[in-house]
């Protein structure tokens, strides 16, 4: 009777599915084949189905869930010995350093619509968050396998936040342009009607306008134009109290854009966690 117990250190790779990264579980099948020896010359037997973990060292990134062995045949003539490893990724590092910061930055991104337009910091604030999303997308890409089949759901989530941040940046610029628009340019009636509806405002009553002297109305109009309509609303004449300005339209758009952005961010975040967890 002869006992042969060779030892060696081998390096191998496995194809992994990163769709649910960082909450993914991978199954790696490592097969050993004694080339040059057929089943008639060598027969392999499994001493125990479960792989011994006596010399196993825990890994900080992966947790070994299960390790089993089996024998078989390759091409019907070559004996094989397979080791099946079931690995589960430890997601804590990615959750703390990537996912949670992205969620918090997403809510910060929405707050740009609640920043006063007169502060002059809206564009720089939105640009900073947009660049932060781009940096996180790069960091995640560097820590995952360079494969397009499949792509991680986390990449789509970050891309979604990058798109949302780009749209918020565009909406901020457009809204600031509306806010600083010359008040001498009249607001279209259909747009004023929509703003009144959203703000639950009543339409002006024409009966009161008729009671005003035409000369007084012209004087009030001239006064309001010279003061850029910045007077106290309670001091406005009756026919100007319900007048919609570009500033009113800008504030209404801030509310609409902010509500849509918050809803978009919440829906995508919930959908991402439902998919991967």
Backbone as a ProteinNet text record, in pm:
[ID]
protein_1_A
[PRIMARY]
XXXXXXXXXXXXXXXXXXXXXXXXXXXXXXXXXXXXXXXXXXXXXXXXXXXXXXXXXXXXXXXXXXXXXXXXXXXXXXXXXXXXXXXXXXXXXXXXXXXXXXXXXXXXXXXXXXXXXXXXXXXXXXXXXXXXXXXXXXXXXXXXXXXXXXXXXXXXXXXXXXXXXXXXXXXXXXXXXXXXXXXXXXXXXXXXXXXXXXXXXXXXXXXXXXXXXXXXXXXXXXXXXXXXXXXXXXXXXXXXXXXXXXXXXXXXXXXXXXXXXXXXXXXXXXXXXXXXX
[TERTIARY]
85.4	0	88.6	55.9	131.5	39.2	87	12.2	89.4	21.2	85.2	4.1	63.7	-7	66.9	51.8	121.6	55.7	130.5	78.2	123.2	36.3	69.8	-22.1	21.6	-60.2	-101.2	-232.1	-284.3	-368	-361.9	-441.1	-542.1	-664.9	-770.3	-865.5	-947.4	-1045.8	-1184.1	-1285	-1423.7	-1502.3	-1595.2	-1688.5	-1793.3	-1812.1	-1906.2	-2016.1	-2128.4	-2243.8	-2255.5	-2232.1	-2231.4	-2360	-2466.4	-2592.3	-2637.9	-2625.8	-2676.3	-2564.6	-2451.8	-2341.7	-2391.4	-2358.1	-2266.2	-2336.3	-2459.9	-2533.8	-2538.3	-2433.2	-2432.8	-2375.9	-2417.5	-2365	-2313.1	-2190	-2125.9	-2100.9	-2113.7	-2083.1	-1966.3	-1856.8	-1734.6	-1707.3	-1699.6	-1677.1	-1534.8	-1449.7	-1310.6	-1296.9	-1256.7	-1247.9	-1103.1	-1059	-924.1	-933	-848.4	-846.7	-703.7	-678.4	-543.4	-524	-471.5	-453.5	-357.9	-392.3	-309.7	-349.5	-444.3	-490.1	-639.3	-677.3	-817.4	-881.7	-1014	-1087.9	-1042.2	-989	-940.8	-809.9	-739.1	-610.6	-616.9	-712	-720.9	-866.6	-901.1	-1037.9	-1032	-1103.6	-1101.3	-1221.5	-1199.1	-1306.3	-1304.5	-1420.6	-1433.9	-1428.5	-1331.5	-1320	-1432.7	-1468.5	-1580.2	-1642.8	-1773.1	-1844.1	-1815.3	-1810.6	-1781.5	-1630.8	-1584.9	-1443	-1403.3	-1292.8	-1244.8	-1199.6	-1238.1	-1199.7	-1098.9	-1027.1	-934.4	-825	-781.1	-676.2	-732	-864.2	-927.5	-915.3	-885.7	-875.5	-985.7	-1060.2	-1169.7	-1116.9	-1197.1	-1163.2	-1251.4	-1193.2	-1268.6	-1370.7	-1358.2	-1450.8	-1554.2	-1515.6	-1604.6	-1624.4	-1744.7	-1776.7	-1804.5	-1737.4	-1756.2	-1881.4	-1984.8	-2111	-2110.3	-2055.3	-2057.4	-1943.3	-1887.3	-1781.2	-1799.8	-1831.1	-1857.2	-1768.4	-1751.5	-1669.1	-1750.4	-1705.5	-1772.7	-1677.1	-1702.9	-1622.9	-1710.7	-1646.8	-1721.4	-1629	-1677	-1600.6	-1601.3	-1489.4	-1477.9	-1463.9	-1554.3	-1559.1	-1581.3	-1628.7	-1661.2	-1543.1	-1418.4	-1302.1	-1203.1	-1208.1	-1112.6	-1180.4	-1125.3	-1185.3	-1162.6	-1259.2	-1249.8	-1281.8	-1227.1	-1253.5	-1291.5	-1412.3	-1464.5	-1484.1	-1454.3	-1479.4	-1571.5	-1688.2	-1786.8	-1787.4	-1753.8	-1747.8	-1863	-1935.3	-2044.1	-1999.7	-1979.6	-1925.3	-2029	-2036	-2126.1	-2043.2	-2065	-1988	-2032.5	-1935.8	-1968.1	-1995.8	-2122	-2158.2	-2135.4	-2092.9	-2088.1	-2001.1	-1882.9	-1790.8	-1853.7	-1916.1	-1975.4	-2096.9	-2175.8	-2294.2	-2254.3	-2154.1	-2113.7	-2039.6	-1958.2	-1870.7	-1923.7	-2026	-2077.1	-2227.3	-2305.4	-2450.9	-2509.8	-2475.9	-2530.3	-2487.7	-2359.8	-2325.1	-2401.3	-2425	-2500.5	-2644.1	-2705.7	-2842.2	-2847.5	-2752.7	-2751.6	-2723.9	-2633.9	-2607	-2727.4	-2804.2	-2924.8	-3024.4	-3041.7	-3131.1	-3072.6	-2939.6	-2877.2	-2898.4	-2894.2	-2912.8	-3050.8	-3150.7	-3287.5	-3301.8	-3223	-3234.3	-3193.2	-3138.3	-3099.4	-3221	-3339.8	-3460.6	-3515.9	-3466.5	-3508.2	-3406.3	-3297.5	-3198	-3246.6	-3246.9	-3297.5	-3224.3	-3300.6	-3240.4	-3149	-3176.7	-3095.6	-2958.9	-2939.3	-2812.4	-2697.7	-2729.4	-2627	-2542	-2584.8	-2506.7	-2570.5	-2679.5	-2751.4	-2670.1	-2613.6	-2541.9	-2418.7	-2342.4	-2222.6	-2259.3	-2371.8	-2416.5	-2453.9	-2532.8	-2573.9	-2454.1	-2359	-2240	-2154.2	-2142.7	-2062.6	-2120.1	-2252.1	-2315.3	-2302.3	-2313.9	-2299.3	-2159.3	-2057.8	-1920.7	-1898.9	-1962.8	-1950	-2008.3	-2121.6	-2179.5	-2085.7	-2024.2	-1931.2	-1812.2	-1761.9	-1650	-1689.8	-1807.8	-1852.8	-1874.1	-1923.9	-1942.2	-1807	-1703.6	-1569.1	-1514.2	-1534.9	-1485.6	-1549.8	-1680.7	-1749.8	-1701	-1680.5	-1632.7	-1494.3	-1408.7	-1273.4	-1270.8	-1374.6	-1375.8	-1458.8	-1502.6	-1580.8	-1513.5	-1541	-1483.4	-1524.2	-1431.2	-1457.4	-1534.6	-1661.7	-1746	-1877.6	-1931.9	-2060.9	-2172.5	-2140.7	-2241	-2229	-2310	-2401.7	-2338.1	-2410.3	-2367	-2441.3	-2371.4	-2430.5	-2546	-2646.6	-2759.5	-2713.8	-2605	-2551.9	-2503.3	-2444.3	-2400.1	-2519.3	-2628.5	-2749.1	-2806.3	-2798.5	-2848.2	-2766.4	-2633.4	-2548.1	-2568.4	-2584.7	-2609.8	-2741.6	-2843.4	-2971.9	-2956.1	-2878.4	-2855.5	-2774	-2682.6	-2605.1	-2695.9	-2787.5	-2882.6	-2973.6	-3024.1	-3109.9	-3035.4	-2908.4	-2829.9	-2808.1	-2787.8	-2771.1	-2899.8	-3013.9	-3142.1	-3169.4	-3132.2	-3149.5	-3061.8	-2939.9	-2850.6	-2911.9	-2968.2	-3032.2	-3154	-3237.5	-3357	-3320	-3210.9	-3167.1	-3127.6	-3054.5	-3012.3	-3132.7	-3224.4	-3343.8	-3428.9	-3442.9	-3526.5	-3465.4	-3334.1	-3269	-3284.7	-3283.4	-3306	-3446.3	-3544.5	-3681.8	-3692.7	-3624.1	-3631.6	-3579.3	-3472.6	-3410.6	-3462	-3570.9	-3626.1	-3687.4	-3679.3	-3730.1	-3880.5	-3925.1	-4068.6	-4148	-4079.3	-4151.9	-4204.8	-4149.1	-4199.4	-4318.6	-4431.9	-4555.4	-4553.3	-4613.9	-4625.1	-4742	-4722.8	-4836.2	-4953.5	-5074.1	-5193	-5208.6	-5177.1	-5191.3	-5095.3	-4974.9	-4878	-4920.4	-4974.2	-5023.3	-5139.5	-5225.4	-5339.3	-5292.3	-5191.4	-5138.2	-5077.4	-5003.8	-4942.1	-5047.8	-5152.9	-5261.4	-5327.6	-5343.7	-5406.8	-5320.3	-5189	-5099.8	-5087.5	-5096.9	-5084.8	-5219	-5324.4	-5459.2	-5497.2	-5465.3	-5497.2	-5624.9	-5700.4	-5820.9	-5786.4	-5863.7	-5842.2	-5887	-5825.1	-5864.2	-6006.7	-6076	-6213.2	-6213.1	-6268.7	-6266.9	-6362.2	-6457.9	-6554	-6485.2	-6380.3	-6312	-6222.8	-6172.2	-6086.1	-6162.9	-6286.9	-6367	-6395.5	-6389.6	-6416.2	-6296.4	-6178.7	-6059.5	-6050	-5996.2	-5975.1	-5860	-5876.2	-5775.3	-5643.5	-5650.8	-5528.6	-5453.3	-5528.8	-5464.1	-5398.3	-5464.2	-5406.2	-5274.9	-5269.8	-5146.4	-5035.1	-5069.9	-4969.5	-4914.8	-5005.5	-4960.3	-4872.4	-4910.1	-4829.1	-4688.2	-4678.6	-4548.8	-4465.3	-4530.9	-4461.1	-4408	-4489.9	-4448.5	-4333.8	-4334.5	-4225.5	-4095	-4103.1	-3982.1	-3923.9	-4008.9	-3964	-3943.8	-3956.2	-3935.4	-4026.7	-4146.9	-4248.8	-4199.9	-4117.2	-4064.1	-4135.7	-4246.4	-4319.5	-4394.3	-4442	-4519.2	-4647.7	-4679	-4800.8	-4927	-4928.9	-5049.5	-5069.6	-4961.6	-4972.7	-5003.5	-5013.8	-5041	-5184.5	-5209.2	-5347.2	-5422.4	-5553.5	-5636.9	-5610	-5593.1	-5579.9	-5440.3	-5344.9	-5211.5	-5185.6	-5277.5	-5254.5	-5245.6	-5321.7	-5322.7	-5235	-5152.9	-5067.1	-4955.1	-4933.7	-4830	-4702.7	-4594	-4465.1	-4376.5	-4264.3	-4169.4	-4111	-4103.6	-4055.6	-4153.3	-4283.8	-4384.1	-4373	-4348.8	-4334.4	-4211.3	-4102.9	-3981.5	-4003.5	-4074.6	-4101	-4190.6	-4286.9	-4374.1	-4295.8	-4205.6	-4122.6	-4029.5	-3981.6	-3899.7	-3977.2	-4102.3	-4185.3	-4209.4	-4240.6	-4269.6	-4143.7	-4032.3	-3907.9	-3862.9	-3876.6	-3836.7	-3920	-4052.5	-4140.7	-4111	-4090.7	-4061.5	-3926.9	-3827.8	-3694.8	-3698	-3767.9	-3778.6	-3848.9	-3957.3	-4031.1	-3944	-3872.3	-3783	-3676.3	-3614.7	-3507	-3559.1	-3673.9	-3729.7	-3766.8	-3829.7	-3873.1	-3752.4	-3649.5	-3531.8	-3456	-3449.5	-3378.6	-3450.9	-3583.1	-3661	-3652.2	-3661.4	-3652.5	-3516.4	-3409.7	-3274.8	-3262	-3307.2	-3293.2	-3383.5	-3500.9	-3587.2	-3520.2	-3453	-3390.4	-3271.4	-3183.8	-3058.5	-3068.4	-3161.3	-3168.5	-3272.8
-119.6	0	124.1	218.6	343.3	461.5	555.2	678.2	796	873	989.3	1113.3	1207.4	1327.7	1452	1487.9	1606.6	1734.6	1840.7	1970.7	2079.2	2175.1	2283.7	2402.4	2518.4	2639.7	2678.5	2681.3	2709.7	2836.9	2907.1	3029.3	3006.6	3039.8	3020.9	3140.7	3151.7	3259.9	3201	3280	3237.7	3350.4	3314	3412	3446	3575.6	3617.1	3704	3705.1	3786.2	3900.3	4023.7	4139.3	4220.8	4157.4	4230.6	4290.5	4214.1	4259.1	4309.9	4347.5	4405.2	4524.8	4536.3	4453.1	4345.8	4309.7	4207.8	4077.2	4048.9	3933.1	3809.4	3694.4	3563.9	3493.3	3444	3383.4	3234.8	3156.1	3013.1	2985.1	2935.6	2912	2761.1	2707.4	2563.1	2542.9	2482.4	2454.9	2304.9	2269.8	2129.1	2091.8	1980	1928	1802.9	1797.7	1684	1633.2	1505.9	1447.9	1412.8	1510.1	1486.6	1367.8	1286	1171	1042.7	1054.3	934.6	918.6	805	778.5	705	688.1	624.6	480.7	418.8	280.4	272.1	385.2	387.3	451.5	544.7	615.7	641.3	614	635.8	723	838.2	933.3	911.5	919.1	904.5	1025.1	1062.3	1173.8	1119.6	1166.3	1120.8	1176.2	1303.9	1365.3	1471.4	1482.5	1574.6	1719.7	1753	1889.6	1910.2	2024.1	2055.9	2094.6	2042.8	2074.1	2219.8	2285.6	2425.1	2439.1	2335.6	2336.7	2441.5	2460.4	2558.2	2681.2	2698.6	2810.3	2939.6	3049.1	3180.9	3271	3334.2	3422.4	3539.6	3580.3	3692.3	3812.9	3932.6	4052.5	4094.2	4049	4087.4	3979.6	3852.8	3742.2	3651.3	3597.4	3498.1	3365.7	3258.4	3126.5	3062.5	3052.3	2996.4	2844	2786.5	2640.7	2598.3	2483.2	2427.9	2276.3	2225.7	2083	2027	1895.5	1828	1719.4	1684.8	1579.9	1528.2	1409	1351.2	1332.4	1321.7	1303.1	1262.1	1275	1238.2	1352.7	1370.4	1469.5	1396.1	1425.7	1355.5	1206.1	1164.5	1025.4	935.4	986.5	900	953.8	1083.8	1142.2	1168.1	1116.1	1140.9	1286.6	1340.9	1479.3	1486.9	1591.6	1619.4	1767.6	1796	1933	1981.7	2109.7	2177.6	2295.6	2296.8	2403.3	2493.9	2620.5	2719.3	2818	2838.9	2938.1	3055.2	3169.7	3286.6	3398.5	3464.6	3578.7	3702.4	3810.6	3932.6	4001.2	4054.9	4133.7	4277.7	4325.5	4453.9	4577.2	4560.2	4673.6	4787.5	4754.2	4857.8	4941	4874.7	4946.2	5027.3	4971.3	5042.7	5171.4	5162.4	5279.1	5382	5338.2	5430	5472.6	5404.8	5440.6	5467.2	5367.3	5377.8	5487.3	5488.2	5591	5732	5756.6	5890.9	5932.4	5838.2	5870.8	5909.4	5836.8	5870.9	6009.3	6039.7	6170.2	6282.5	6257.6	6359.1	6380.2	6274.4	6289.6	6384	6371.2	6463	6604.2	6615	6747.6	6811.4	6729.5	6780.9	6843.3	6783.3	6835	6968.6	6989.7	7111.7	7236.9	7221.1	7339.3	7425.9	7362.9	7438.6	7514.1	7483.5	7554.8	7660.8	7670.8	7774.2	7904.3	8016.6	8143	8180.3	8222.7	8258.1	8379.3	8467.4	8588.4	8558.5	8439.3	8407.7	8397.4	8361.7	8349.8	8224	8127.2	8005.6	7881.7	7898.3	7781.8	7702.3	7771.1	7701.9	7631.1	7696.6	7634.1	7514.4	7524.1	7413.1	7292.6	7314.7	7205.1	7145.1	7227.1	7177.1	7091.5	7130.5	7053.2	6912.8	6902.5	6771.8	6688.4	6751.7	6679.9	6620.1	6695	6644.3	6532.2	6542.9	6437.6	6305.9	6310.8	6190	6129.8	6215	6165.2	6095.1	6149.2	6087.7	5951.4	5942	5814.9	5711	5752.2	5658.1	5601.5	5684.7	5639.3	5541.9	5574.1	5488	5349.6	5345.1	5216.3	5136.5	5203.5	5134.4	5074.9	5142	5091.5	4969.9	4951.1	4840.3	4722.1	4721.9	4611.1	4556	4429.6	4371.9	4450.5	4466.3	4541.5	4451.9	4439.8	4355.4	4426.8	4402.2	4460.3	4356.7	4235.6	4128.7	4046.9	4080.7	4194.9	4314.2	4426.9	4546.4	4552.8	4595.2	4600.8	4700.1	4664.2	4756.1	4883.5	4875.4	4995.2	5097	5049.6	5140.7	5214.4	5141.7	5205.8	5305.8	5271.4	5362.5	5491.3	5478	5597	5676.9	5607.3	5676.2	5751.6	5690.8	5758.1	5886.4	5879.5	5998.9	6103.9	6058.1	6151.9	6222.3	6148	6207.9	6306.4	6265.3	6354.4	6481.6	6467.8	6585.7	6676.6	6617.7	6698.8	6773.3	6705.7	6771.6	6882.6	6857.6	6961.2	7082	7056.6	7165.3	7247.5	7178.9	7248	7327	7264.2	7331.9	7453.8	7443.9	7557.5	7676	7650.4	7758.7	7822.6	7740	7793.1	7873.7	7822	7889.9	8023.3	8029.2	8156.6	8257.3	8208.7	8298	8357.6	8274.5	8324.6	8421.9	8391.8	8476.2	8617.1	8627.7	8758.1	8819.8	8769.5	8824	8961.1	9045.9	9183.2	9181.8	9252.7	9255.6	9335.5	9414	9487.4	9393.8	9271.6	9170.5	9102.3	9110	9057.4	8905	8850.4	8706	8656	8550.8	8497.3	8460.5	8483.5	8461.3	8315.2	8221.5	8079.5	8038.6	8097.7	8066.8	8125.5	8247.4	8310	8231	8176.5	8097.4	7970.1	7905.5	7784.4	7814.8	7924	7961.6	7994.1	8064.5	8095.4	7967.4	7870.9	7745	7669.4	7663.6	7592.6	7662	7792.2	7868.5	7893	7832.4	7848.4	7996.1	8070	8213.5	8237	8338.5	8375.5	8472	8464.1	8556	8696.6	8801.6	8938.7	8969.4	9045.4	9084.4	9212.7	9206.3	9321.4	9432.2	9399.1	9502.1	9611.1	9572.1	9671.1	9760.7	9708.2	9788.1	9903.3	9877.8	9981.2	10097.2	10076	10182.3	10274.5	10235.4	10317	10421.1	10533.8	10639.3	10600.6	10619.8	10581.3	10652.1	10776.9	10851.5	10793.4	10749.4	10689	10556.2	10480.5	10352.7	10372	10471.7	10498	10544.2	10624.4	10671.8	10556.5	10466.7	10351.4	10258.2	10242.7	10159.5	10215.3	10346	10411.2	10396.5	10408.8	10397.6	10255.3	10155.9	10017.7	9980.2	10030.6	10001.3	10063.9	10184.9	10251.2	10181.3	10115.6	10045.2	9895.6	9854.1	9712.5	9618.3	9664.2	9580.8	9520.7	9593.4	9542.3	9599.6	9666.9	9725	9618	9652.6	9560.5	9522.9	9393.3	9353.3	9413.9	9442.3	9501.7	9644.9	9710.4	9848.9	9860.5	9747.6	9751.5	9792.1	9855.7	9882.3	9753.2	9760.8	9641.2	9560.1	9629.7	9557.2	9497.3	9527.6	9469.2	9362.5	9346.2	9251	9107.6	9075.5	8940.8	8928.2	9025.6	9020.6	8918.2	8831.9	8729.9	8785.2	8781.2	8826.6	8706.5	8734.8	8628.8	8568.6	8649.5	8597.9	8493.6	8521.2	8423.7	8293.3	8304.7	8184.8	8105.3	8175.7	8108.3	8033	8094.1	8027.8	7905.7	7916.4	7801.5	7687.4	7721.4	7618.3	7552.5	7631.1	7572.1	7464	7493.3	7395.4	7270.9	7290.9	7178.3	7093.2	7158.5	7085.4	7012.7	7078	7013.9	6891	6900.1	6786.1	6670	6701.2	6595.3	6529.7	6608.6	6554.3	6463.4	6505.3	6422.5	6291.1	6298.1	6177.3	6084.3	6139.5	6060.8	5991.3	6066.1	6010.3	5899.3	5918.8	5817.3	5690.1	5704.6	5588.1	5505.9	5570.8	5497.8	5433	5500.3	5442	5317.9	5326.9	5212.4	5097.7	5128.6	5023.9	4955.5	5031.2	4974	4876.2	4917.4	4830.5	4707.8	4722.3	4605.3	4506.2	4558.4	4471.3	4395.9	4464.5	4401.7	4330.4	4370.8	4310.2	4201.1
0	0	0	-87.2	-99.3	-72.2	6.5	36.3	-19.9	-106.4	-169.7	-132.2	-64.4	-17.7	-65.5	-192.5	-244.4	-192.6	-183.4	-141.4	-236.8	-259.9	-352.4	-324.2	-362.7	-354	-494.9	-519.2	-653.1	-651.5	-761.8	-778.9	-889.9	-863.9	-963.1	-961.1	-1060.4	-1070.4	-1095.8	-1063.1	-1083.5	-1148.8	-1233.4	-1288.6	-1182.8	-1158	-1054.7	-1114.2	-1047.3	-1086.1	-985.7	-1031.2	-941	-950.3	-996.2	-1010.6	-878.1	-771.3	-641.4	-550.3	-605.8	-528.8	-446.7	-317.5	-238.7	-154.6	-189.7	-114.3	-192.2	-267.8	-356.8	-289.6	-339.4	-298	-422.2	-415.5	-531.6	-506.5	-612.9	-607.7	-701.5	-644.6	-720.8	-725.6	-844.4	-864.1	-916.9	-833.3	-871.1	-898.3	-1019.9	-1061.4	-1089.6	-1031.7	-1052.2	-1140.7	-1244.8	-1337.5	-1350.5	-1320.5	-1340.6	-1487.9	-1565.8	-1708.4	-1732.4	-1828.1	-1863.4	-1791.3	-1698.2	-1625.8	-1649	-1706.8	-1734.2	-1617.5	-1625.2	-1516.7	-1495.3	-1603.5	-1589.3	-1512	-1503.9	-1435.5	-1297	-1279.6	-1152.6	-1118.7	-997.9	-951.3	-825.5	-828.2	-717.2	-626.7	-496.1	-397.5	-302.8	-254.4	-160.5	-19.1	57.1	195.6	281.1	259.9	332.1	242.7	252	162.9	196.7	324.7	367.2	374.9	321.6	325.4	467.5	512.6	646.6	654.9	763.6	784.8	899	925.8	1038.2	1018.8	895	864.7	792.8	795.9	724.6	804.6	736.1	797.7	742.5	830.4	788	706.3	607.4	520.6	554.4	543.9	579.5	476.1	353	246.3	216.8	231.4	198.5	319.6	330	432.9	363.1	406.9	347.5	406.1	324.5	369.2	368.9	262.1	247.6	155.9	182.7	98.2	90.9	-26.2	-45.8	-155.8	-155	-255.7	-325.8	-444.3	-522	-628.6	-677.9	-786.4	-908.2	-1023.1	-1146.6	-1258.8	-1381.8	-1500.7	-1600.1	-1667.7	-1773.6	-1906.7	-1998.2	-2127.3	-2110.2	-1995.1	-1970.4	-1941.7	-1949.9	-1930.7	-1828.1	-1798.6	-1705.8	-1571	-1462.9	-1331.4	-1287.8	-1216.9	-1170.6	-1022.2	-960.4	-818.9	-809.2	-761.5	-759.9	-617.3	-599.2	-472.4	-502.2	-439.9	-461.5	-339.5	-361.8	-254.1	-269.2	-163.1	-162.3	-74.8	-138.4	-71.6	-65.9	47	63.4	97.6	23	45.3	174.9	246.5	366.1	320.2	330.1	267.2	354.5	478.6	570.9	518.9	465.9	418.6	307.8	209.6	96.5	140.7	233	280.9	351.8	439.7	519.5	435	341.4	268.2	132	80.5	-52.4	-50	-8.5	-23.3	65.1	194	283.2	243	210	161.8	37	-53.6	-175.2	-140.1	-47	-5.5	57.5	145.3	210.9	111.2	15.4	-86.3	-176.9	-199.5	-279.2	-213.7	-81.2	-11.3	-6.1	6.4	1.1	-135.7	-238.3	-374.2	-391.3	-328.9	-340.5	-268	-162.9	-82.8	-158.4	-277.3	-354.7	-387.5	-399.2	-431.6	-311.4	-192.3	-72.5	-31.6	-108.3	-84.4	-147.4	-74.2	-130.7	-258.7	-357.6	-486.9	-474.6	-377.7	-360.5	-299.2	-246.9	-182.3	-282.1	-406.5	-509	-499.3	-418.3	-396.7	-457.4	-526.9	-577.1	-678.6	-775.8	-882.9	-827	-741.5	-684.2	-596.6	-523	-438.3	-524.5	-629.6	-717.9	-790.2	-831.1	-900.7	-808.5	-681.9	-586	-567.7	-552.4	-535	-662	-777.4	-904.8	-917.7	-882	-888	-786.2	-669.3	-568.1	-619.5	-688.1	-746.2	-851.3	-931.3	-1033	-968.5	-856.8	-786.7	-729.7	-669.2	-612.1	-721	-836.9	-947.3	-991.6	-989.8	-1024.6	-920.4	-791.3	-684.8	-689.3	-712	-719.2	-839.4	-952	-1071.1	-1053.7	-974.8	-951.9	-860.5	-780	-684.3	-730.6	-855.1	-908.6	-1032.9	-1066.6	-1188.4	-1312.2	-1404.9	-1527.9	-1625.1	-1601.2	-1686.5	-1713.8	-1830.5	-1867.8	-1867	-1824.4	-1825.4	-1698.7	-1596.1	-1592.2	-1521.8	-1517.9	-1446.6	-1313.3	-1211.1	-1077.9	-1072.4	-991.4	-970.7	-901.8	-824.5	-758.7	-860.8	-972.4	-1077.8	-1139.4	-1161.6	-1215	-1114.2	-985.1	-882	-878.2	-885.3	-887.4	-1015.5	-1127.4	-1253.1	-1248	-1185.5	-1169.5	-1088.2	-979	-897.8	-973.6	-1058.3	-1139.5	-1240.3	-1302.1	-1396.2	-1324.2	-1205.8	-1127.7	-1089.1	-1049	-1012.4	-1132.8	-1250.6	-1372.2	-1406.3	-1391.7	-1418.6	-1316.7	-1190	-1088	-1120.1	-1167.8	-1206.8	-1320.2	-1419.2	-1531.2	-1485	-1399.6	-1349.4	-1265.9	-1189.8	-1108.2	-1194.8	-1301.6	-1390.5	-1459	-1507.3	-1574	-1476.6	-1354.5	-1256	-1213.7	-1199.8	-1166.5	-1279.5	-1400.9	-1514.5	-1509.7	-1469.7	-1455.5	-1338.7	-1229.2	-1108.9	-1136.8	-1215.7	-1243.7	-1373	-1425.8	-1548.9	-1523.4	-1621.7	-1608.5	-1585.6	-1480.2	-1450.1	-1551.7	-1635.2	-1739	-1847.7	-1853	-1947.2	-1882.5	-1945.1	-1887.4	-1883.8	-1780.2	-1765	-1849.5	-1929.4	-2007.8	-1918	-1969.7	-1889.3	-1847.7	-1938	-1904.2	-1793	-1794.6	-1691.3	-1557.6	-1561.6	-1438.6	-1379.9	-1466	-1419	-1348.7	-1405.7	-1343	-1206.4	-1197.6	-1070.6	-966.5	-1007.1	-912.5	-862.7	-952.8	-913.3	-813.1	-840.6	-750.3	-615.6	-616.2	-491.7	-424.6	-479	-423.2	-412.1	-515.1	-515.9	-595.7	-559.3	-631.3	-743.2	-847	-957.2	-918	-972.4	-937.4	-981.7	-901.1	-932.9	-1013.7	-1133.8	-1223.3	-1178.6	-1093.9	-1051.3	-970.3	-893.8	-812.8	-897.3	-1007.3	-1093.2	-1155	-1187.1	-1248.1	-1156.2	-1026.7	-931.4	-911.6	-964.7	-947.8	-1057.8	-1024.7	-1123.2	-1215.4	-1345.9	-1443	-1416.7	-1377.5	-1350.2	-1230.1	-1126.6	-1009.7	-1046	-1133.4	-1173.4	-1248	-1337.1	-1411.2	-1316.9	-1218.5	-1122.8	-1039	-998.9	-920.9	-1003.5	-1131.7	-1220.3	-1235.2	-1253.6	-1269.8	-1142.9	-1027.7	-900.2	-879.2	-912.2	-892.3	-984.9	-1108.4	-1201.5	-1155.2	-1102.1	-1054.7	-932.2	-853	-732.9	-756.4	-884.4	-921.8	-844.8	-811.7	-746.9	-616	-540.4	-415.5	-293.2	-313.5	-201.4	-124.8	-8.9	73.6	1.5	-13.7	-85.5	-26.5	103.4	162.5	117.1	68.4	23.2	-124.6	-194.7	-338.1	-363.7	-477.7	-515.1	-540	-539.6	-546.9	-672.4	-787.3	-913.3	-930.6	-835.5	-843.5	-738.5	-644.4	-536.7	-587.8	-694.6	-748.5	-872.8	-895.9	-1013.5	-991.5	-1091.6	-1084.8	-1148.1	-1072.6	-1122.2	-1153.9	-1218.3	-1249	-1122	-1017.6	-889.5	-832.9	-848	-803.1	-881.6	-1010.7	-1093.7	-1051.2	-1020.5	-976.2	-845.5	-751.3	-623.5	-641.9	-733.1	-760.3	-824.5	-916.5	-979.3	-877.8	-780.8	-674.3	-599.5	-569.7	-498.5	-584.5	-712.3	-801.1	-822.5	-855.4	-877.9	-751.1	-636.1	-510.8	-480	-499.9	-473.1	-567.1	-696.4	-794.2	-763.8	-725.2	-695.5	-573.3	-469	-348.5	-380.5	-458.1	-494.9	-579	-675	-759.7	-674.5	-584.2	-501.9	-410.7	-350.1	-260.7	-335.9	-451.6	-529	-574.2	-626.6	-674	-558.2	-443.5	-328.6	-277.4	-265.2	-218.1	-318	-448.1	-549.8	-548.6	-525.8	-521	-403.4	-284.8	-167	-179	-237.3	-258	-353.4	-455.8	-555.7	-499.4	-425.6	-384.7	-250.1	-163.7	-30.4	-24.6
[MASK]
+++++++++++++++++++++++++++++++++++++++++++++++++++++++++++++++++++++++++++++++++++++++++++++++++++++++++++++++++++++++++++++++++++++++++++++++++++++++++++++++++++++++++++++++++++++++++++++++++++++++++++++++++++++++++++++++++++++++++++++++++++++++++++++++++++++++++++++++++++++

